[in-house]
Amino acid sequence: MLVNRIEEKIDKLKREGKKAFITYMTAGLPDYNTTKNIIRTSMEAGLDCMEIGIPFSDPVADGNVIQDASFRAINNGATLEKTFVMMKEIRDEAIELPIVFMMYYNQIYNYGIEKFVKRCIECGVDGLIIPDLPFEEQDELRTELNGHEGAPILIQLVSPVSKSRIEKIVKDARGFIYAVSQMGVTGNENSFHNEIKNYLCEVKEKTDIPVMLGFGIGSAKDVEFIKSQIDGAIVGSHFIRLMEDSNFDMNICANYIKEFKNEL
């Protein structure tokens, strides 16, 4: 089995007793050259993993910030195929930052599942997060992923309402578990579920896979009170706003990542 960049990085962090920091950026916002600059800068600043959001017309798990980012990226010509081309270009530059595609299942199904998986392997995509694909409906995609060496790993999501389903969701999980911090969509900062500590403890009890917390996080201070229950944090909407408000200033990108990592 080929070594997966996500698992390699997270294993290294675990051995060093460190937490992971993951950011999200919409592909092609405002253009693909800028997306590539963000990836390069993030790697140099010490980011552990990056989610690249594939722009979609109906991003049901996302709040206003990422919905708007997807809309503008699509209007600027962003597509799944162009994102694959960008991925191939950064891998050809020897950029080894672990990268996860966050996307919706319609995009994969429309592209063709086998063709999609093979393209991911060709372009160096390390993982997939598909918020609208329930665990019970993953068999077709999982079979295709398992049938190809070097295929991306499917990151599993759990939420405060997963309850009795948590055990089966995390049973054969790889990479990390994406623990959703709240009910609703991305971008609702600091509105964490009021039972979040108990929920995270329950997830941790059922798996040895690292647990990353996402949705509504802007700074390391937001997760200070639950730091012992998580293995890392994911920032999406806040990072997009930071980039847009600074006109995609790479110094601000680098400083934010360094500061967050240091505080985490």
LOKOLDO-672792 format. One record per residue: residue number from 1; chain; x negated, y negated, z negated of N, C-alpha, C in turn. Coordinates in steps of 0.1 Angstrom, whole numbers. Example, Ala and Ser with C-alpha at 12.3 -4.5 7.8 and 13.67 -1.06 7.14 Angstrom:
% LOKOLDO-672792
{pt 1; "A"; {-132; 57; -78}; {-123; 45; -78}; {-132; 33; -78}}
{pt 2; "A"; {-128; 22; -71}; {-137; 11; -71}; {-129; 0; -79}}
***
This chain:
% LOKOLDO-672792
{pt 1; "A"; {-8; 12; 0}; {0; 0; 0}; {-9; -12; 0}}
{pt 2; "A"; {-6; -22; 9}; {-13; -34; 9}; {-10; -43; -3}}
{pt 3; "A"; {-20; -50; -8}; {-18; -58; -20}; {-9; -70; -16}}
{pt 4; "A"; {1; -72; -24}; {10; -84; -21}; {4; -96; -29}}
{pt 5; "A"; {4; -107; -22}; {-2; -119; -28}; {5; -124; -41}}
{pt 6; "A"; {18; -122; -41}; {26; -126; -53}; {22; -118; -65}}
{pt 7; "A"; {22; -105; -63}; {19; -95; -74}; {4; -97; -78}}
{pt 8; "A"; {-5; -99; -69}; {-19; -101; -72}; {-20; -114; -81}}
{pt 9; "A"; {-14; -125; -77}; {-15; -137; -84}; {-9; -136; -98}}
{pt 10; "A"; {3; -130; -99}; {10; -129; -112}; {3; -119; -121}}
{pt 11; "A"; {-3; -109; -116}; {-11; -99; -124}; {-23; -107; -130}}
{pt 12; "A"; {-29; -115; -122}; {-41; -123; -126}; {-37; -132; -138}}
{pt 13; "A"; {-26; -139; -136}; {-21; -149; -146}; {-18; -141; -159}}
{pt 14; "A"; {-12; -130; -158}; {-8; -122; -169}; {-20; -118; -177}}
{pt 15; "A"; {-31; -113; -170}; {-43; -109; -177}; {-50; -121; -184}}
{pt 16; "A"; {-48; -133; -178}; {-54; -145; -184}; {-45; -152; -194}}
{pt 17; "A"; {-33; -146; -196}; {-24; -152; -206}; {-18; -165; -202}}
{pt 18; "A"; {-17; -167; -189}; {-12; -180; -184}; {2; -179; -178}}
{pt 19; "A"; {9; -190; -177}; {22; -190; -171}; {21; -194; -157}}
{pt 20; "A"; {31; -190; -148}; {31; -193; -134}; {39; -206; -132}}
{pt 21; "A"; {34; -214; -122}; {42; -225; -117}; {45; -224; -103}}
{pt 22; "A"; {58; -225; -99}; {62; -223; -86}; {71; -235; -82}}
{pt 23; "A"; {68; -240; -70}; {77; -251; -65}; {84; -247; -52}}
{pt 24; "A"; {94; -255; -49}; {102; -252; -37}; {101; -264; -27}}
{pt 25; "A"; {100; -262; -14}; {101; -273; -5}; {108; -268; 8}}
{pt 26; "A"; {117; -276; 13}; {124; -273; 25}; {115; -273; 37}}
{pt 27; "A"; {115; -263; 45}; {107; -262; 57}; {111; -273; 67}}
{pt 28; "A"; {101; -280; 73}; {104; -290; 83}; {109; -303; 78}}
{pt 29; "A"; {107; -306; 65}; {112; -318; 59}; {99; -327; 55}}
{pt 30; "A"; {97; -338; 61}; {105; -344; 73}; {100; -338; 86}}
{pt 31; "A"; {89; -330; 86}; {84; -324; 98}; {75; -312; 93}}
{pt 32; "A"; {71; -304; 103}; {63; -292; 99}; {49; -296; 96}}
{pt 33; "A"; {43; -306; 101}; {30; -310; 97}; {29; -314; 83}}
{pt 34; "A"; {40; -321; 78}; {40; -325; 64}; {42; -313; 55}}
{pt 35; "A"; {50; -304; 59}; {52; -291; 52}; {39; -284; 50}}
{pt 36; "A"; {31; -283; 61}; {18; -277; 60}; {9; -285; 51}}
{pt 37; "A"; {9; -298; 51}; {1; -306; 42}; {5; -303; 27}}
{pt 38; "A"; {18; -302; 24}; {22; -299; 11}; {17; -285; 6}}
{pt 39; "A"; {17; -276; 15}; {13; -262; 12}; {-2; -263; 9}}
{pt 40; "A"; {-10; -269; 18}; {-25; -270; 15}; {-28; -277; 2}}
{pt 41; "A"; {-21; -289; 0}; {-24; -297; -12}; {-20; -289; -24}}
{pt 42; "A"; {-9; -282; -24}; {-4; -274; -35}; {-14; -263; -39}}
{pt 43; "A"; {-19; -256; -29}; {-29; -246; -32}; {-41; -252; -38}}
{pt 44; "A"; {-46; -263; -33}; {-58; -269; -38}; {-56; -274; -52}}
{pt 45; "A"; {-44; -278; -55}; {-41; -283; -69}; {-38; -272; -79}}
{pt 46; "A"; {-38; -260; -75}; {-37; -249; -84}; {-23; -243; -85}}
{pt 47; "A"; {-14; -246; -76}; {0; -240; -76}; {-2; -225; -75}}
{pt 48; "A"; {7; -217; -82}; {6; -203; -82}; {14; -196; -70}}
{pt 49; "A"; {25; -202; -66}; {33; -197; -56}; {42; -208; -51}}
{pt 50; "A"; {46; -207; -38}; {56; -217; -33}; {68; -210; -26}}
{pt 51; "A"; {79; -215; -29}; {91; -211; -22}; {93; -221; -10}}
{pt 52; "A"; {95; -215; 2}; {98; -224; 14}; {112; -221; 17}}
{pt 53; "A"; {120; -231; 16}; {134; -230; 19}; {137; -231; 34}}
{pt 54; "A"; {144; -221; 40}; {147; -221; 54}; {160; -229; 55}}
{pt 55; "A"; {160; -240; 62}; {172; -249; 63}; {184; -241; 69}}
{pt 56; "A"; {195; -243; 63}; {207; -236; 66}; {219; -245; 65}}
{pt 57; "A"; {229; -243; 73}; {241; -252; 73}; {249; -251; 61}}
{pt 58; "A"; {249; -239; 55}; {258; -237; 43}; {251; -231; 31}}
{pt 59; "A"; {242; -239; 26}; {233; -233; 14}; {241; -233; 1}}
{pt 60; "A"; {249; -222; -1}; {259; -222; -11}; {253; -222; -25}}
{pt 61; "A"; {241; -219; -27}; {235; -219; -41}; {228; -232; -44}}
{pt 62; "A"; {228; -241; -34}; {220; -253; -36}; {229; -266; -39}}
{pt 63; "A"; {224; -275; -47}; {230; -287; -50}; {228; -298; -39}}
{pt 64; "A"; {231; -310; -42}; {231; -321; -33}; {217; -323; -27}}
{pt 65; "A"; {207; -323; -35}; {193; -326; -30}; {189; -316; -19}}
{pt 66; "A"; {190; -303; -22}; {185; -294; -12}; {195; -292; 0}}
{pt 67; "A"; {208; -294; -3}; {218; -295; 8}; {214; -306; 18}}
{pt 68; "A"; {211; -317; 12}; {208; -329; 21}; {194; -327; 28}}
{pt 69; "A"; {185; -321; 21}; {172; -318; 27}; {173; -308; 39}}
{pt 70; "A"; {182; -298; 37}; {184; -288; 48}; {191; -295; 60}}
{pt 71; "A"; {200; -304; 57}; {208; -311; 68}; {198; -319; 76}}
{pt 72; "A"; {189; -327; 69}; {180; -335; 76}; {169; -328; 83}}
{pt 73; "A"; {165; -316; 77}; {155; -308; 84}; {161; -302; 97}}
{pt 74; "A"; {173; -297; 96}; {180; -292; 108}; {181; -302; 119}}
{pt 75; "A"; {185; -314; 115}; {186; -325; 125}; {173; -329; 131}}
{pt 76; "A"; {162; -326; 124}; {149; -329; 129}; {143; -317; 137}}
{pt 77; "A"; {151; -307; 138}; {147; -296; 147}; {142; -284; 140}}
{pt 78; "A"; {143; -283; 127}; {138; -271; 119}; {146; -259; 122}}
{pt 79; "A"; {139; -248; 124}; {145; -235; 126}; {137; -224; 119}}
{pt 80; "A"; {143; -212; 118}; {136; -201; 113}; {124; -197; 121}}
{pt 81; "A"; {126; -197; 134}; {114; -193; 143}; {103; -204; 142}}
{pt 82; "A"; {106; -216; 141}; {96; -227; 139}; {89; -225; 126}}
{pt 83; "A"; {96; -221; 116}; {90; -218; 103}; {81; -207; 103}}
{pt 84; "A"; {84; -196; 111}; {75; -185; 113}; {62; -190; 119}}
{pt 85; "A"; {63; -198; 129}; {51; -204; 136}; {43; -211; 127}}
{pt 86; "A"; {49; -220; 118}; {41; -227; 108}; {34; -218; 99}}
{pt 87; "A"; {41; -207; 94}; {35; -197; 85}; {23; -191; 92}}
{pt 88; "A"; {24; -187; 104}; {13; -181; 112}; {1; -191; 112}}
{pt 89; "A"; {4; -203; 114}; {-7; -214; 115}; {-14; -215; 102}}
{pt 90; "A"; {-7; -215; 91}; {-14; -217; 78}; {-22; -205; 74}}
{pt 91; "A"; {-17; -193; 77}; {-24; -181; 75}; {-37; -180; 83}}
{pt 92; "A"; {-36; -185; 95}; {-48; -186; 104}; {-58; -195; 99}}
{pt 93; "A"; {-54; -205; 90}; {-63; -214; 84}; {-69; -208; 71}}
{pt 94; "A"; {-66; -196; 68}; {-70; -189; 56}; {-64; -195; 43}}
{pt 95; "A"; {-52; -200; 44}; {-44; -205; 32}; {-38; -193; 26}}
{pt 96; "A"; {-42; -189; 14}; {-38; -177; 8}; {-27; -179; -3}}
{pt 97; "A"; {-22; -191; -4}; {-11; -193; -14}; {0; -184; -12}}
{pt 98; "A"; {5; -176; -23}; {16; -168; -21}; {29; -176; -17}}
{pt 99; "A"; {36; -171; -7}; {47; -179; -2}; {60; -170; -1}}
{pt 100; "A"; {71; -175; -6}; {83; -168; -6}; {93; -176; 2}}
{pt 101; "A"; {100; -170; 11}; {111; -176; 18}; {124; -175; 10}}
{pt 102; "A"; {130; -187; 7}; {143; -187; 1}; {153; -190; 12}}
{pt 103; "A"; {162; -181; 14}; {171; -183; 25}; {184; -175; 23}}
{pt 104; "A"; {193; -176; 33}; {206; -170; 32}; {207; -158; 42}}
{pt 105; "A"; {215; -148; 38}; {214; -135; 45}; {219; -137; 60}}
{pt 106; "A"; {228; -146; 62}; {233; -148; 76}; {221; -151; 86}}
{pt 107; "A"; {211; -158; 81}; {200; -161; 89}; {192; -149; 93}}
{pt 108; "A"; {190; -139; 84}; {183; -127; 86}; {192; -118; 95}}
{pt 109; "A"; {204; -117; 92}; {213; -108; 100}; {214; -113; 114}}
{pt 110; "A"; {215; -126; 116}; {216; -132; 130}; {203; -130; 137}}
{pt 111; "A"; {192; -131; 131}; {179; -129; 137}; {176; -115; 141}}
{pt 112; "A"; {182; -106; 133}; {180; -91; 135}; {171; -86; 124}}
{pt 113; "A"; {176; -77; 116}; {169; -73; 104}; {155; -67; 106}}
{pt 114; "A"; {154; -58; 116}; {141; -52; 119}; {132; -62; 125}}
{pt 115; "A"; {136; -70; 134}; {128; -81; 140}; {123; -91; 129}}
{pt 116; "A"; {132; -94; 120}; {129; -104; 110}; {118; -98; 101}}
{pt 117; "A"; {119; -86; 96}; {109; -80; 88}; {95; -80; 95}}
{pt 118; "A"; {95; -75; 107}; {83; -75; 115}; {76; -88; 116}}
{pt 119; "A"; {85; -98; 118}; {80; -112; 120}; {74; -117; 107}}
{pt 120; "A"; {80; -114; 96}; {75; -117; 83}; {61; -112; 81}}
{pt 121; "A"; {59; -99; 85}; {46; -93; 83}; {36; -100; 92}}
{pt 122; "A"; {39; -102; 104}; {30; -109; 114}; {26; -123; 109}}
{pt 123; "A"; {35; -130; 102}; {32; -144; 98}; {28; -145; 83}}
{pt 124; "A"; {27; -134; 76}; {22; -135; 62}; {32; -140; 52}}
{pt 125; "A"; {44; -137; 53}; {54; -140; 43}; {54; -130; 32}}
{pt 126; "A"; {52; -134; 20}; {50; -125; 9}; {63; -120; 1}}
{pt 127; "A"; {73; -129; 2}; {85; -125; -6}; {97; -131; 0}}
{pt 128; "A"; {109; -126; -5}; {122; -132; 0}; {131; -134; -12}}
{pt 129; "A"; {138; -145; -13}; {148; -148; -22}; {161; -151; -14}}
{pt 130; "A"; {171; -142; -17}; {183; -144; -9}; {195; -145; -18}}
{pt 131; "A"; {199; -157; -22}; {208; -159; -33}; {223; -154; -30}}
{pt 132; "A"; {226; -152; -17}; {240; -148; -14}; {240; -133; -10}}
{pt 133; "A"; {230; -126; -13}; {230; -111; -10}; {230; -104; -24}}
{pt 134; "A"; {242; -99; -28}; {243; -92; -41}; {235; -79; -41}}
{pt 135; "A"; {231; -75; -52}; {223; -63; -54}; {229; -51; -47}}
{pt 136; "A"; {243; -50; -49}; {250; -39; -43}; {250; -38; -28}}
{pt 137; "A"; {246; -49; -21}; {247; -50; -7}; {233; -51; -1}}
{pt 138; "A"; {222; -48; -8}; {209; -49; -4}; {203; -37; 4}}
{pt 139; "A"; {210; -26; 4}; {204; -14; 9}; {198; -15; 23}}
{pt 140; "A"; {206; -21; 32}; {201; -21; 46}; {188; -29; 47}}
{pt 141; "A"; {187; -40; 41}; {175; -48; 41}; {163; -41; 33}}
{pt 142; "A"; {166; -36; 22}; {156; -29; 14}; {150; -17; 21}}
{pt 143; "A"; {159; -10; 28}; {154; 2; 36}; {144; -3; 47}}
{pt 144; "A"; {147; -14; 53}; {139; -19; 64}; {125; -24; 58}}
{pt 145; "A"; {126; -31; 47}; {114; -36; 40}; {105; -25; 35}}
{pt 146; "A"; {111; -14; 30}; {104; -3; 25}; {98; 5; 36}}
{pt 147; "A"; {103; 4; 48}; {98; 11; 59}; {86; 5; 67}}
{pt 148; "A"; {81; -6; 62}; {70; -13; 69}; {59; -17; 59}}
{pt 149; "A"; {47; -12; 61}; {36; -16; 52}; {33; -31; 54}}
{pt 150; "A"; {31; -38; 42}; {28; -52; 42}; {41; -61; 43}}
{pt 151; "A"; {53; -55; 42}; {65; -62; 43}; {66; -71; 30}}
{pt 152; "A"; {73; -82; 31}; {76; -90; 19}; {84; -83; 9}}
{pt 153; "A"; {82; -86; -4}; {90; -80; -14}; {102; -88; -17}}
{pt 154; "A"; {113; -82; -21}; {126; -88; -23}; {127; -92; -38}}
{pt 155; "A"; {127; -105; -40}; {128; -110; -54}; {142; -109; -59}}
{pt 156; "A"; {144; -103; -71}; {158; -102; -76}; {161; -114; -85}}
{pt 157; "A"; {174; -118; -84}; {179; -129; -92}; {188; -123; -103}}
{pt 158; "A"; {188; -129; -115}; {197; -126; -125}; {202; -140; -130}}
{pt 159; "A"; {214; -139; -136}; {220; -152; -141}; {227; -149; -155}}
{pt 160; "A"; {231; -160; -162}; {238; -157; -175}; {250; -148; -174}}
{pt 161; "A"; {256; -146; -162}; {268; -138; -161}; {264; -124; -156}}
{pt 162; "A"; {251; -121; -154}; {248; -108; -149}; {251; -97; -159}}
{pt 163; "A"; {250; -100; -172}; {254; -91; -183}; {250; -76; -181}}
{pt 164; "A"; {260; -67; -179}; {257; -53; -178}; {250; -49; -165}}
{pt 165; "A"; {249; -58; -156}; {243; -55; -143}; {228; -58; -144}}
{pt 166; "A"; {223; -64; -154}; {209; -68; -155}; {200; -56; -154}}
{pt 167; "A"; {203; -45; -161}; {194; -33; -161}; {192; -27; -147}}
{pt 168; "A"; {203; -26; -139}; {201; -20; -126}; {195; -30; -116}}
{pt 169; "A"; {197; -43; -118}; {191; -53; -109}; {176; -53; -111}}
{pt 170; "A"; {171; -52; -123}; {157; -53; -126}; {149; -40; -125}}
{pt 171; "A"; {157; -29; -123}; {151; -15; -125}; {139; -13; -115}}
{pt 172; "A"; {140; -16; -102}; {130; -14; -93}; {124; -27; -87}}
{pt 173; "A"; {126; -37; -95}; {122; -51; -90}; {107; -52; -89}}
{pt 174; "A"; {102; -60; -80}; {88; -63; -77}; {85; -78; -78}}
{pt 175; "A"; {73; -81; -81}; {69; -95; -80}; {72; -102; -93}}
{pt 176; "A"; {84; -108; -93}; {90; -114; -105}; {105; -114; -105}}
{pt 177; "A"; {111; -116; -116}; {125; -118; -117}; {128; -133; -117}}
{pt 178; "A"; {137; -137; -109}; {142; -151; -108}; {154; -152; -117}}
{pt 179; "A"; {152; -158; -129}; {162; -160; -139}; {168; -174; -137}}
{pt 180; "A"; {181; -174; -133}; {188; -187; -131}; {192; -192; -145}}
{pt 181; "A"; {189; -205; -147}; {190; -211; -160}; {204; -215; -164}}
{pt 182; "A"; {213; -216; -154}; {226; -222; -156}; {236; -217; -147}}
{pt 183; "A"; {249; -220; -149}; {259; -217; -140}; {260; -228; -130}}
{pt 184; "A"; {263; -225; -117}; {264; -235; -107}; {253; -235; -98}}
{pt 185; "A"; {250; -247; -92}; {240; -248; -81}; {227; -254; -86}}
{pt 186; "A"; {217; -255; -77}; {204; -261; -81}; {205; -276; -83}}
{pt 187; "A"; {196; -281; -91}; {195; -296; -92}; {202; -302; -104}}
{pt 188; "A"; {210; -294; -112}; {217; -299; -123}; {207; -300; -135}}
{pt 189; "A"; {199; -310; -135}; {188; -310; -145}; {192; -310; -159}}
{pt 190; "A"; {185; -301; -167}; {187; -300; -182}; {200; -295; -186}}
{pt 191; "A"; {208; -289; -177}; {221; -284; -181}; {220; -269; -183}}
{pt 192; "A"; {211; -265; -191}; {208; -250; -193}; {220; -244; -200}}
{pt 193; "A"; {222; -231; -197}; {232; -223; -203}; {230; -223; -218}}
{pt 194; "A"; {241; -225; -226}; {239; -226; -241}; {234; -213; -248}}
{pt 195; "A"; {235; -202; -241}; {230; -190; -246}; {217; -185; -240}}
{pt 196; "A"; {210; -195; -234}; {198; -191; -226}; {188; -183; -233}}
{pt 197; "A"; {185; -186; -245}; {175; -178; -252}; {179; -163; -253}}
{pt 198; "A"; {191; -161; -257}; {196; -147; -258}; {196; -140; -245}}
{pt 199; "A"; {200; -147; -235}; {200; -142; -221}; {186; -138; -216}}
{pt 200; "A"; {177; -147; -218}; {163; -144; -214}; {157; -133; -222}}
{pt 201; "A"; {160; -132; -235}; {155; -121; -243}; {160; -107; -238}}
{pt 202; "A"; {173; -108; -234}; {179; -96; -228}; {172; -91; -215}}
{pt 203; "A"; {169; -101; -207}; {162; -98; -194}; {149; -92; -197}}
{pt 204; "A"; {141; -98; -206}; {128; -94; -210}; {128; -80; -216}}
{pt 205; "A"; {138; -77; -223}; {139; -63; -229}; {141; -52; -219}}
{pt 206; "A"; {146; -56; -208}; {149; -45; -198}; {139; -44; -186}}
{pt 207; "A"; {129; -52; -187}; {119; -51; -176}; {105; -56; -181}}
{pt 208; "A"; {95; -50; -175}; {81; -54; -177}; {77; -64; -166}}
{pt 209; "A"; {85; -66; -156}; {83; -76; -145}; {83; -90; -151}}
{pt 210; "A"; {74; -99; -147}; {74; -113; -152}; {87; -120; -149}}
{pt 211; "A"; {92; -128; -158}; {105; -135; -156}; {102; -150; -154}}
{pt 212; "A"; {106; -155; -142}; {105; -170; -139}; {118; -177; -141}}
{pt 213; "A"; {119; -188; -147}; {131; -195; -149}; {132; -207; -138}}
{pt 214; "A"; {144; -207; -132}; {146; -218; -122}; {160; -224; -123}}
{pt 215; "A"; {162; -235; -116}; {174; -243; -116}; {174; -253; -127}}
{pt 216; "A"; {173; -266; -123}; {174; -277; -133}; {162; -281; -140}}
{pt 217; "A"; {150; -276; -136}; {137; -279; -143}; {130; -291; -135}}
{pt 218; "A"; {125; -300; -143}; {118; -311; -137}; {104; -313; -143}}
{pt 219; "A"; {102; -309; -155}; {89; -310; -162}; {87; -298; -171}}
{pt 220; "A"; {74; -297; -175}; {71; -285; -184}; {78; -287; -198}}
{pt 221; "A"; {81; -299; -202}; {88; -302; -214}; {102; -296; -214}}
{pt 222; "A"; {108; -295; -202}; {122; -289; -201}; {122; -274; -206}}
{pt 223; "A"; {111; -267; -205}; {111; -253; -208}; {103; -250; -221}}
{pt 224; "A"; {99; -261; -228}; {91; -260; -240}; {97; -251; -250}}
{pt 225; "A"; {111; -253; -252}; {118; -246; -263}; {120; -231; -260}}
{pt 226; "A"; {118; -227; -247}; {119; -212; -244}; {107; -207; -237}}
{pt 227; "A"; {96; -213; -240}; {83; -209; -233}; {79; -195; -236}}
{pt 228; "A"; {82; -190; -248}; {78; -177; -252}; {87; -166; -245}}
{pt 229; "A"; {99; -170; -240}; {108; -161; -233}; {106; -160; -218}}
{pt 230; "A"; {97; -168; -213}; {95; -168; -198}; {80; -167; -194}}
{pt 231; "A"; {78; -163; -182}; {64; -161; -177}; {61; -172; -167}}
{pt 232; "A"; {70; -181; -165}; {67; -192; -155}; {80; -200; -152}}
{pt 233; "A"; {78; -211; -145}; {89; -220; -142}; {89; -223; -127}}
{pt 234; "A"; {101; -226; -122}; {103; -229; -108}; {110; -243; -107}}
{pt 235; "A"; {104; -252; -99}; {109; -265; -97}; {113; -267; -82}}
{pt 236; "A"; {125; -271; -80}; {129; -273; -66}; {134; -287; -63}}
{pt 237; "A"; {146; -290; -67}; {152; -303; -64}; {143; -315; -69}}
{pt 238; "A"; {138; -314; -81}; {130; -324; -86}; {117; -327; -77}}
{pt 239; "A"; {111; -316; -73}; {99; -317; -64}; {103; -323; -51}}
{pt 240; "A"; {114; -320; -45}; {118; -326; -33}; {120; -341; -35}}
{pt 241; "A"; {127; -345; -45}; {129; -359; -48}; {116; -366; -50}}
{pt 242; "A"; {107; -360; -58}; {93; -366; -60}; {86; -369; -47}}
{pt 243; "A"; {86; -359; -38}; {80; -361; -25}; {86; -371; -17}}
{pt 244; "A"; {99; -371; -16}; {106; -381; -8}; {105; -395; -14}}
{pt 245; "A"; {106; -397; -27}; {104; -410; -33}; {91; -416; -31}}
{pt 246; "A"; {81; -407; -30}; {67; -412; -28}; {63; -412; -13}}
{pt 247; "A"; {73; -410; -4}; {70; -410; 10}; {60; -399; 13}}
{pt 248; "A"; {61; -388; 6}; {53; -376; 8}; {38; -379; 6}}
{pt 249; "A"; {35; -385; -5}; {22; -389; -9}; {15; -376; -15}}
{pt 250; "A"; {4; -371; -9}; {-2; -359; -13}; {-9; -360; -26}}
{pt 251; "A"; {-14; -372; -30}; {-20; -374; -43}; {-9; -372; -54}}
{pt 252; "A"; {3; -377; -52}; {13; -375; -62}; {17; -360; -63}}
{pt 253; "A"; {17; -354; -51}; {20; -339; -51}; {10; -332; -59}}
{pt 254; "A"; {-3; -335; -57}; {-14; -328; -64}; {-14; -331; -79}}
{pt 255; "A"; {-12; -344; -83}; {-12; -348; -97}; {0; -341; -104}}
{pt 256; "A"; {12; -341; -98}; {23; -334; -104}; {21; -320; -108}}
{pt 257; "A"; {15; -313; -98}; {12; -298; -100}; {2; -296; -111}}
{pt 258; "A"; {-9; -304; -110}; {-19; -303; -121}; {-14; -306; -135}}
{pt 259; "A"; {-6; -316; -136}; {0; -320; -149}; {9; -310; -154}}
{pt 260; "A"; {18; -305; -145}; {28; -295; -149}; {20; -282; -154}}
{pt 261; "A"; {10; -278; -146}; {3; -266; -150}; {-4; -267; -163}}
{pt 262; "A"; {-10; -279; -165}; {-17; -282; -178}; {-7; -281; -190}}
{pt 263; "A"; {5; -287; -188}; {14; -288; -199}; {20; -274; -201}}
{pt 264; "A"; {22; -266; -191}; {28; -253; -192}; {19; -243; -199}}
***
